[in-house]
């Protein structure tokens, strides 16, 4: 099972409580640019929420230092000690959910901690679980096999 932040774009009112909570938790300041979740304004008072779905894992495969891994709950995690700040993970994220703040040495992303869910005034966010799809496991398994082979040679 994959633990992830389930997004309900149709309920989002753009209050930014989630981004304030997130940036306070991880950066100790209220700055939407430093949040691991983004709220993008659309036309007609609608909003689009961006956060990692934990399933794609292209960043795991692309990371040259193996700083990005998947934990036991299926959450994609970044080991800041191994990260060299190349931003390859940011470049390959198909939904733009891997973030970088200028001046910060490492990228960051949603880790499904749930703090934002508690402060969402519109119930637009929830922590949920889903089955890990074979499609998401296959590239990850191939990358792991290649890494193991390279380590033994």
TORPA-4810 file (N, C-alpha, C, O; in nm, 3 decimals):
<nodes>
NODE_1_0.084_-0.119_0.000_0.000_0.000_0.000_0.088_0.125_0.000_0.195_0.128_0.061_X
NODE_2_0.042_0.225_-0.068_0.109_0.353_-0.076_0.029_0.456_0.005_-0.090_0.474_-0.020_X
NODE_3_0.093_0.520_0.100_0.030_0.630_0.173_0.053_0.757_0.092_0.166_0.784_0.050_X
NODE_4_-0.052_0.835_0.069_-0.038_0.957_-0.011_-0.138_1.063_0.031_-0.233_1.036_0.104_X
NODE_5_-0.115_1.183_-0.016_-0.206_1.294_0.009_-0.307_1.297_-0.105_-0.273_1.328_-0.219_X
NODE_6_-0.431_1.264_-0.073_-0.538_1.264_-0.173_-0.592_1.406_-0.188_-0.625_1.472_-0.090_X
NODE_7_-0.599_1.451_-0.311_-0.636_1.588_-0.342_-0.777_1.597_-0.399_-0.814_1.518_-0.487_X
NODE_8_-0.855_1.692_-0.349_-0.990_1.717_-0.400_-0.993_1.860_-0.454_-1.036_1.953_-0.386_X
NODE_9_-0.945_1.875_-0.577_-0.936_2.008_-0.639_-1.070_2.081_-0.641_-1.075_2.203_-0.628_X
NODE_10_-1.179_2.007_-0.657_-1.311_2.068_-0.665_-1.354_2.133_-0.533_-1.444_2.217_-0.533_X
NODE_11_-1.290_2.097_-0.422_-1.325_2.155_-0.292_-1.232_2.269_-0.250_-1.266_2.347_-0.161_X
NODE_12_-1.117_2.281_-0.313_-1.017_2.380_-0.272_-1.070_2.522_-0.293_-1.123_2.555_-0.399_X
NODE_13_-1.055_2.606_-0.188_-1.099_2.745_-0.194_-0.982_2.842_-0.201_-1.002_2.964_-0.202_X
NODE_14_-0.860_2.790_-0.207_-0.743_2.875_-0.220_-0.705_2.952_-0.096_-0.642_3.057_-0.106_X
NODE_15_-0.741_2.903_0.021_-0.712_2.975_0.146_-0.564_2.971_0.185_-0.518_3.055_0.263_X
NODE_16_-0.489_2.875_0.131_-0.346_2.857_0.155_-0.311_2.816_0.299_-0.195_2.826_0.339_X
NODE_17_-0.410_2.771_0.375_-0.379_2.719_0.509_-0.281_2.603_0.499_-0.192_2.589_0.583_X
NODE_18_-0.298_2.520_0.399_-0.212_2.402_0.382_-0.067_2.442_0.357_0.024_2.383_0.414_X
NODE_19_-0.047_2.541_0.271_0.091_2.582_0.240_0.156_2.650_0.361_0.275_2.634_0.384_X
NODE_20_0.077_2.725_0.435_0.130_2.791_0.556_0.171_2.686_0.659_0.278_2.695_0.718_X
NODE_21_0.085_2.588_0.680_0.115_2.481_0.776_0.240_2.405_0.735_0.327_2.378_0.818_X
NODE_22_0.248_2.370_0.608_0.361_2.292_0.557_0.492_2.369_0.568_0.591_2.315_0.617_X
NODE_23_0.494_2.493_0.523_0.619_2.569_0.527_0.661_2.599_0.671_0.780_2.605_0.701_X
NODE_24_0.563_2.617_0.760_0.595_2.637_0.902_0.659_2.511_0.960_0.757_2.518_1.034_X
NODE_25_0.602_2.396_0.926_0.649_2.269_0.979_0.792_2.237_0.933_0.876_2.197_1.014_X
NODE_26_0.818_2.255_0.806_0.947_2.213_0.751_1.052_2.323_0.739_1.171_2.294_0.737_X
NODE_27_1.009_2.450_0.731_1.104_2.560_0.716_1.093_2.666_0.826_1.169_2.762_0.829_X
NODE_28_0.998_2.648_0.915_0.978_2.740_1.028_0.943_2.882_0.985_0.976_2.979_1.055_X
NODE_29_0.877_2.895_0.870_0.828_3.026_0.825_0.709_3.008_0.732_0.697_2.906_0.664_X
NODE_30_0.622_3.108_0.729_0.504_3.104_0.643_0.541_3.158_0.506_0.538_3.279_0.482_X
NODE_31_0.577_3.067_0.416_0.619_3.104_0.281_0.570_2.995_0.185_0.626_2.886_0.182_X
NODE_32_0.465_3.024_0.107_0.411_2.924_0.015_0.515_2.863_-0.079_0.500_2.749_-0.122_X
NODE_33_0.619_2.937_-0.111_0.725_2.886_-0.199_0.804_2.774_-0.132_0.871_2.697_-0.200_X
NODE_34_0.796_2.765_0.000_0.869_2.662_0.073_0.779_2.548_0.120_0.821_2.465_0.200_X
NODE_35_0.658_2.545_0.071_0.564_2.438_0.108_0.583_2.318_0.015_0.622_2.334_-0.100_X
NODE_36_0.555_2.201_0.067_0.566_2.077_-0.011_0.437_2.046_-0.085_0.421_1.940_-0.145_X
NODE_37_0.347_2.139_-0.080_0.220_2.134_-0.153_0.202_2.272_-0.215_0.237_2.373_-0.154_X
NODE_38_0.148_2.277_-0.334_0.127_2.405_-0.402_-0.019_2.419_-0.442_-0.084_2.321_-0.478_X
NODE_39_-0.069_2.540_-0.434_-0.205_2.571_-0.477_-0.194_2.668_-0.595_-0.146_2.780_-0.580_X
NODE_40_-0.239_2.623_-0.710_-0.230_2.704_-0.832_-0.367_2.760_-0.867_-0.463_2.684_-0.883_X
NODE_41_-0.378_2.892_-0.880_-0.508_2.950_-0.917_-0.541_2.923_-1.063_-0.455_2.934_-1.151_X
NODE_42_-0.665_2.888_-1.087_-0.716_2.868_-1.222_-0.823_2.974_-1.249_-0.843_3.063_-1.166_X
NODE_43_-0.889_2.967_-1.358_-0.995_3.061_-1.392_-1.120_3.036_-1.307_-1.139_2.927_-1.255_X
NODE_44_-1.201_3.136_-1.295_-1.333_3.128_-1.230_-1.327_3.085_-1.084_-1.415_3.012_-1.036_X
NODE_45_-1.225_3.128_-1.013_-1.216_3.098_-0.870_-1.188_2.954_-0.836_-1.215_2.909_-0.725_X
NODE_46_-1.135_2.881_-0.931_-1.100_2.740_-0.907_-0.950_2.730_-0.879_-0.873_2.820_-0.911_X
NODE_47_-0.910_2.617_-0.819_-0.769_2.597_-0.784_-0.726_2.455_-0.817_-0.806_2.362_-0.818_X
NODE_48_-0.597_2.442_-0.843_-0.537_2.310_-0.868_-0.431_2.286_-0.761_-0.343_2.369_-0.740_X
NODE_49_-0.441_2.171_-0.695_-0.348_2.137_-0.588_-0.240_2.046_-0.646_-0.270_1.951_-0.718_X
NODE_50_-0.115_2.074_-0.612_-0.003_1.992_-0.659_0.068_1.934_-0.538_0.116_2.007_-0.451_X
NODE_51_0.074_1.801_-0.534_0.149_1.729_-0.430_0.184_1.591_-0.485_0.115_1.540_-0.573_X
NODE_52_0.290_1.533_-0.436_0.339_1.405_-0.486_0.238_1.293_-0.463_0.183_1.280_-0.354_X
NODE_53_0.213_1.214_-0.567_0.122_1.100_-0.555_0.193_0.973_-0.508_0.128_0.871_-0.486_X
NODE_54_0.325_0.978_-0.492_0.410_0.870_-0.442_0.420_0.751_-0.536_0.493_0.656_-0.505_X
NODE_55_0.351_0.751_-0.647_0.345_0.632_-0.731_0.439_0.633_-0.851_0.489_0.527_-0.889_X
NODE_56_0.463_0.745_-0.911_0.541_0.753_-1.035_0.685_0.704_-1.016_0.732_0.617_-1.089_X
NODE_57_0.753_0.760_-0.919_0.888_0.722_-0.879_0.997_0.746_-0.984_1.104_0.687_-0.976_X
NODE_58_0.971_0.831_-1.079_1.076_0.864_-1.176_1.196_0.928_-1.107_1.310_0.910_-1.149_X
NODE_59_1.168_1.004_-1.001_1.278_1.069_-0.928_1.370_0.966_-0.863_1.491_0.987_-0.855_X
NODE_60_1.313_0.856_-0.817_1.392_0.749_-0.755_1.488_0.690_-0.858_1.606_0.668_-0.829_X
NODE_61_1.437_0.666_-0.975_1.517_0.607_-1.082_1.623_0.704_-1.132_1.735_0.663_-1.162_X
NODE_62_1.590_0.831_-1.140_1.679_0.932_-1.197_1.791_0.976_-1.103_1.897_1.020_-1.149_X
NODE_63_1.770_0.964_-0.974_1.867_1.017_-0.877_2.003_0.947_-0.891_2.013_0.826_-0.872_X
NODE_64_2.109_1.023_-0.923_2.240_0.961_-0.946_2.311_0.915_-0.818_2.405_0.836_-0.824_X
NODE_65_2.267_0.964_-0.703_2.334_0.928_-0.577_2.251_0.835_-0.490_2.290_0.803_-0.378_X
NODE_66_2.137_0.791_-0.541_2.045_0.704_-0.467_1.997_0.770_-0.338_1.971_0.701_-0.239_X
NODE_67_1.986_0.901_-0.340_1.938_0.976_-0.225_1.787_0.966_-0.210_1.732_0.995_-0.104_X
NODE_68_1.719_0.926_-0.318_1.573_0.917_-0.315_1.534_0.770_-0.313_1.572_0.692_-0.401_X
NODE_69_1.458_0.734_-0.212_1.415_0.596_-0.193_1.267_0.591_-0.158_1.203_0.695_-0.139_X
NODE_70_1.214_0.471_-0.150_1.075_0.451_-0.111_1.076_0.379_0.024_1.136_0.273_0.038_X
NODE_71_1.008_0.438_0.123_1.007_0.375_0.255_0.902_0.264_0.263_0.833_0.236_0.165_X
NODE_72_0.890_0.201_0.377_0.800_0.086_0.395_0.653_0.121_0.373_0.573_0.033_0.343_X
NODE_73_0.616_0.248_0.389_0.477_0.292_0.367_0.452_0.336_0.223_0.344_0.384_0.190_X
NODE_74_0.554_0.320_0.137_0.539_0.358_-0.003_0.563_0.505_-0.030_0.537_0.552_-0.141_X
NODE_75_0.613_0.577_0.068_0.638_0.721_0.053_0.779_0.742_-0.002_0.876_0.686_0.049_X
NODE_76_0.788_0.824_-0.106_0.916_0.859_-0.165_0.984_0.960_-0.073_0.928_1.065_-0.041_X
NODE_77_1.106_0.927_-0.031_1.179_1.009_0.066_1.314_1.053_0.008_1.373_0.983_-0.075_X
NODE_78_1.362_1.169_0.052_1.491_1.221_0.008_1.586_1.223_0.128_1.556_1.284_0.231_X
NODE_79_1.699_1.157_0.113_1.802_1.159_0.216_1.891_1.280_0.187_1.970_1.279_0.092_X
NODE_80_1.878_1.383_0.269_1.952_1.508_0.245_2.103_1.489_0.255_2.179_1.567_0.197_X
NODE_81_2.146_1.389_0.329_2.290_1.365_0.342_2.350_1.310_0.212_2.467_1.332_0.184_X
NODE_82_2.270_1.238_0.134_2.318_1.180_0.009_2.291_1.270_-0.112_2.356_1.255_-0.216_X
NODE_83_2.198_1.361_-0.099_2.160_1.448_-0.211_2.272_1.546_-0.243_2.329_1.609_-0.154_X
NODE_84_2.302_1.559_-0.372_2.405_1.653_-0.416_2.344_1.779_-0.479_2.417_1.867_-0.526_X
NODE_85_2.212_1.788_-0.480_2.146_1.907_-0.532_2.151_1.922_-0.682_2.147_2.035_-0.733_X
NODE_86_2.160_1.811_-0.755_2.167_1.819_-0.902_2.033_1.857_-0.965_2.029_1.903_-1.079_X
NODE_87_1.924_1.837_-0.892_1.787_1.869_-0.934_1.736_1.784_-1.050_1.640_1.823_-1.116_X
NODE_88_1.798_1.671_-1.075_1.748_1.580_-1.178_1.606_1.536_-1.143_1.523_1.518_-1.232_X
NODE_89_1.579_1.517_-1.016_1.446_1.475_-0.970_1.340_1.580_-1.002_1.227_1.547_-1.039_X
NODE_90_1.376_1.706_-0.986_1.284_1.815_-1.017_1.253_1.815_-1.167_1.139_1.835_-1.209_X
NODE_91_1.356_1.793_-1.247_1.340_1.795_-1.392_1.252_1.682_-1.444_1.178_1.701_-1.541_X
NODE_92_1.257_1.564_-1.381_1.182_1.450_-1.434_1.042_1.435_-1.376_0.965_1.353_-1.425_X
NODE_93_1.007_1.511_-1.275_0.874_1.496_-1.214_0.766_1.539_-1.314_0.760_1.655_-1.352_X
NODE_94_0.680_1.445_-1.356_0.582_1.476_-1.459_0.468_1.565_-1.411_0.398_1.625_-1.493_X
NODE_95_0.448_1.575_-1.279_0.338_1.659_-1.230_0.388_1.783_-1.156_0.309_1.858_-1.099_X
NODE_96_0.518_1.805_-1.158_0.574_1.923_-1.094_0.561_1.922_-0.943_0.542_2.027_-0.881_X
NODE_97_0.571_1.803_-0.881_0.554_1.791_-0.737_0.685_1.774_-0.661_0.684_1.750_-0.540_X
NODE_98_0.795_1.786_-0.730_0.927_1.788_-0.666_0.970_1.934_-0.672_0.981_1.991_-0.781_X
NODE_99_0.995_1.994_-0.558_1.018_2.137_-0.551_1.161_2.171_-0.511_1.232_2.090_-0.451_X
NODE_100_1.200_2.292_-0.546_1.331_2.343_-0.509_1.316_2.491_-0.474_1.248_2.566_-0.544_X
NODE_101_1.380_2.529_-0.367_1.379_2.670_-0.329_1.521_2.724_-0.342_1.613_2.668_-0.282_X
NODE_102_1.541_2.831_-0.420_1.676_2.886_-0.438_1.742_2.914_-0.301_1.683_2.975_-0.212_X
NODE_103_1.864_2.868_-0.290_1.937_2.886_-0.165_1.930_2.766_-0.073_2.015_2.750_0.014_X
NODE_104_1.829_2.679_-0.092_1.819_2.558_-0.013_1.899_2.450_-0.087_1.882_2.436_-0.208_X
NODE_105_1.983_2.375_-0.020_2.073_2.282_-0.089_2.006_2.159_-0.151_2.064_2.095_-0.239_X
NODE_106_1.886_2.123_-0.106_1.823_2.001_-0.157_1.678_2.026_-0.197_1.612_2.113_-0.140_X
NODE_107_1.628_1.950_-0.293_1.488_1.961_-0.330_1.400_1.901_-0.219_1.451_1.839_-0.126_X
NODE_108_1.271_1.920_-0.230_1.179_1.866_-0.131_1.046_1.833_-0.197_1.016_1.881_-0.306_X
NODE_109_0.966_1.750_-0.130_0.838_1.704_-0.182_0.748_1.663_-0.067_0.792_1.651_0.047_X
NODE_110_0.623_1.643_-0.096_0.526_1.597_0.004_0.565_1.457_0.052_0.599_1.369_-0.028_X
NODE_111_0.558_1.438_0.183_0.586_1.307_0.240_0.462_1.249_0.309_0.473_1.160_0.393_X
NODE_112_0.347_1.301_0.274_0.219_1.253_0.326_0.216_1.251_0.479_0.170_1.154_0.540_X
NODE_113_0.265_1.359_0.540_0.268_1.366_0.687_0.130_1.396_0.744_0.101_1.358_0.858_X
NODE_114_0.044_1.463_0.667_-0.092_1.490_0.710_-0.114_1.620_0.784_-0.227_1.652_0.819_X
NODE_115_-0.009_1.697_0.809_-0.025_1.823_0.882_-0.119_1.919_0.809_-0.200_1.986_0.872_X
NODE_116_-0.109_1.925_0.677_-0.193_2.015_0.599_-0.341_1.976_0.603_-0.429_2.061_0.595_X
NODE_117_-0.366_1.847_0.615_-0.503_1.797_0.619_-0.578_1.857_0.738_-0.694_1.895_0.727_X
NODE_118_-0.510_1.866_0.851_-0.571_1.916_0.974_-0.610_2.063_0.964_-0.700_2.108_1.035_X
NODE_119_-0.542_2.139_0.879_-0.571_2.282_0.870_-0.649_2.321_0.744_-0.676_2.439_0.723_X
NODE_120_-0.684_2.225_0.661_-0.759_2.255_0.539_-0.904_2.288_0.576_-0.978_2.203_0.626_X
NODE_121_-0.943_2.412_0.552_-1.077_2.457_0.591_-1.188_2.404_0.500_-1.306_2.414_0.534_X
NODE_122_-1.151_2.349_0.386_-1.252_2.304_0.288_-1.255_2.152_0.269_-1.324_2.103_0.179_X
NODE_123_-1.182_2.078_0.350_-1.174_1.932_0.335_-1.130_1.891_0.195_-1.179_1.793_0.139_X
NODE_124_-1.037_1.967_0.139_-0.987_1.938_0.005_-0.869_1.840_0.007_-0.821_1.799_-0.098_X
NODE_125_-0.823_1.803_0.127_-0.708_1.715_0.141_-0.740_1.602_0.238_-0.814_1.621_0.335_X
NODE_126_-0.684_1.485_0.211_-0.695_1.374_0.305_-0.577_1.279_0.286_-0.522_1.268_0.176_X
NODE_127_-0.540_1.212_0.392_-0.438_1.108_0.382_-0.510_0.979_0.346_-0.606_0.940_0.413_X
NODE_128_-0.464_0.915_0.242_-0.529_0.792_0.194_-0.423_0.689_0.161_-0.303_0.717_0.164_X
NODE_129_-0.469_0.569_0.130_-0.380_0.462_0.086_-0.434_0.403_-0.043_-0.555_0.401_-0.066_X
NODE_130_-0.343_0.357_-0.126_-0.383_0.290_-0.249_-0.286_0.177_-0.276_-0.174_0.175_-0.225_X
NODE_131_-0.329_0.084_-0.355_-0.244_-0.028_-0.394_-0.128_0.024_-0.478_-0.145_0.114_-0.559_X
NODE_132_-0.014_-0.034_-0.457_0.102_-0.002_-0.538_0.084_-0.074_-0.672_0.078_-0.197_-0.676_X
NODE_133_0.077_0.003_-0.780_0.050_-0.058_-0.910_0.174_-0.127_-0.966_0.286_-0.083_-0.942_X
NODE_134_0.154_-0.233_-1.042_0.267_-0.299_-1.108_0.343_-0.204_-1.200_0.464_-0.217_-1.216_X
NODE_135_0.273_-0.108_-1.260_0.338_-0.013_-1.350_0.439_0.074_-1.276_0.543_0.108_-1.332_X
NODE_136_0.409_0.110_-1.153_0.504_0.194_-1.078_0.619_0.112_-1.022_0.729_0.164_-1.004_X
NODE_137_0.597_-0.015_-0.996_0.702_-0.100_-0.940_0.803_-0.142_-1.047_0.922_-0.154_-1.017_X
NODE_138_0.761_-0.163_-1.168_0.847_-0.217_-1.272_0.972_-0.131_-1.297_1.083_-0.184_-1.290_X
NODE_139_0.958_-0.001_-1.327_1.079_0.079_-1.351_1.168_0.085_-1.226_1.290_0.088_-1.237_X
NODE_140_1.106_0.087_-1.109_1.180_0.092_-0.984_1.260_-0.037_-0.966_1.376_-0.033_-0.926_X
NODE_141_1.198_-0.151_-0.995_1.267_-0.280_-0.983_1.383_-0.290_-1.082_1.489_-0.343_-1.049_X
NODE_142_1.363_-0.240_-1.203_1.469_-0.241_-1.304_1.586_-0.156_-1.256_1.701_-0.198_-1.266_X
NODE_143_1.557_-0.036_-1.206_1.663_0.052_-1.158_1.738_-0.012_-1.041_1.861_-0.001_-1.034_X
NODE_144_1.668_-0.077_-0.951_1.733_-0.143_-0.838_1.824_-0.257_-0.885_1.934_-0.275_-0.833_X
NODE_145_1.777_-0.333_-0.983_1.857_-0.443_-1.036_1.985_-0.390_-1.102_2.092_-0.449_-1.086_X
NODE_146_1.974_-0.280_-1.174_2.092_-0.220_-1.238_2.190_-0.170_-1.132_2.310_-0.191_-1.144_X
NODE_147_2.137_-0.105_-1.029_2.224_-0.054_-0.921_2.296_-0.167_-0.849_2.415_-0.156_-0.818_X
NODE_148_2.225_-0.275_-0.823_2.288_-0.390_-0.755_2.397_-0.451_-0.841_2.503_-0.487_-0.791_X
NODE_149_2.370_-0.462_-0.972_2.469_-0.518_-1.063_2.593_-0.429_-1.068_2.706_-0.478_-1.065_X
NODE_150_2.572_-0.296_-1.076_2.684_-0.202_-1.081_2.766_-0.207_-0.951_2.888_-0.190_-0.954_X
NODE_151_2.700_-0.231_-0.841_2.768_-0.236_-0.711_2.858_-0.360_-0.698_2.957_-0.358_-0.625_X
NODE_152_2.824_-0.464_-0.769_2.903_-0.588_-0.760_3.015_-0.594_-0.864_3.102_-0.680_-0.857_X
NODE_153_3.013_-0.503_-0.959_3.118_-0.504_-1.062_3.225_-0.402_-1.036_3.320_-0.391_-1.113_X
</nodes>
